[in-house]
Amino acid sequence: MIEVKHKKTLPLINQKTNLFFNLAQQLKLNDDRLTVTGDKGYCSVRSTHCISRGAWYYEVTITSMPSNTATRIGWAQHLANLQTPIGTDKFGYSWRSKKGTIFHEASGLHYSNGGYGENDVLGFLIILPENTPPDVMLPRKYKKLVKK
């Protein structure tokens, strides 16, 4: 089982409705609403609050990660598939624990030697343009999915 504790981040669930609509069904969200655990293959969880501009940062602490497991942690848009690892499609960027590879559109690049593991604290920064509407940044075939 892999356990990741989020710090300094946006809430993982919608506080008003208590719905887990941004959590793959194989994952478990602990009572503290900051810790996610899973043991059934790659799947994703994301915040229920979005960002569209500016600089944003969050940290995670890997509190438990057995040697035969792996994670990908990063940023994803609302159209990213929760049943795949982040970075598989155009809608996400991730950093993989094994080998330290970063991913976008399923293409990996070497980023760090050895990756990360148990007891590591990871920081994720994203800087988005201030004046570009989100629908302008999406590939053409997905623009019809953006609510206006």
N, C-alpha and C positions, 0 to 999 in steps of 0.2 A: 504494500500500500504506500502511496506517495502522499505526503501531507505538505501543503504549502500554506503559510500564514501571510496574509496581506497586511501591509502597514501603509499608512499615509496614502490611501487610495479612495476612489469613489465607492459607494456602497454596492454590494453584490446583489442585493435584492431591492425591489420596490417597497419602501417602507409603508406606503399607504395601502397597497393591496396584498402585500406579502406573497406575491407570485414569483416563482422561480423560472420565469420564461427565458432567461439568459443562461441557463445551466443545463448541460447535456444530462439526460436522464440517468446515465451511469455514475454521475458524480454525486457526492454528498456534501452539503453545506452544514458545518457544525453550528451549534447553538450560538456561538459568539458572532456568527455571520461574517467572519473574517477568514475562516479556515476551510479549505476545500480538500477533500480526499477522494481518491479514486483508485481502482485496481483492475479496470476492464479495458485497457487499451487507450489509444489516443482519443480524446474528446476535449471539448472546450467549455470554459465559463467566461463570462464577461460582465462588466458593470452594466447596470440598467440606466446609467446616466451617460450621455454622450458628450463629446467635445467636438468642436468644429473649427476652432481657431486658437491661436496662442501657444504658449509653452506649458506642458504638463509633465509631471514626474510622479512616479510611485515606486515603492519598494516592496519586495517580498522576501521572506525568510524561509528557506527550505528547512523545515523542522524534522522531516523524516523522509528518506529516500533510499530504499534498499538497493544494493548493487546491481540487480538485474532489471532496474526500472529506468525510465527517462521522462523528462518533461520538456515542453516548449512553452516559454512565457514571452509575452510581448503585447502588441497592440492589434486590435481588430475592429473593423467597421461592423455595423449592424447586419450587413448582408453576408458576413462570413459564416460558413457552415459550422455549427457546434459539434457535429459528429466527426470532424477531422481535426488534426492539429492546426494551430494557428500558423499562418505562413504558407498554407497549401494553395491558396488562391490569391486573387488580386486584392483581397480585402483585409490582409493581415501581414504583420511582420513579427518574427519570433526569433528567440535564441534557444537553441537546444542544449540540454544538459550534457549529453554525450558528445564529445569532440569539440564542443564550443562553436558549433555551426550556427550561422544566422540564415533565416529563410524568408523568402517572399516569392509568391507564385511557384511554389514547390522547388525552387532553385536555391541550393545552399552555397554559402561562401564561408571559408574558414575565418573565424573571428578571434577565438582565444584557444590557447593550448589547454587541453584537459576538460574544458567546460566548467560546470559547477556541480555542487552536490550538497549533501546534508550539512546544515549549520552555516551555509553561505547566505549572505544578504546581497540581493541584486537590486539595482536601480534601473529604471526605464524612463527615458526622457523622449518626448516627441515635441517638435516645434512645427506648428501648422501656420500657413499664411493667414494674416488677419482679415483680408477682404475677399477671399475666394469662396463663393457659395459651395457647399458640399457636392451638389449635383454637377458642378463644372468639373470636379476632380474625378468623377466616376467614369468608367468606360461607357461608351455610347449605349450598348445594349442593356445596361442596368439603370439608366437614367429614368426609365418609366416606373421604376420601383420606389423612387424617392417621393415622399409625401411633400406636397407644396402647401 
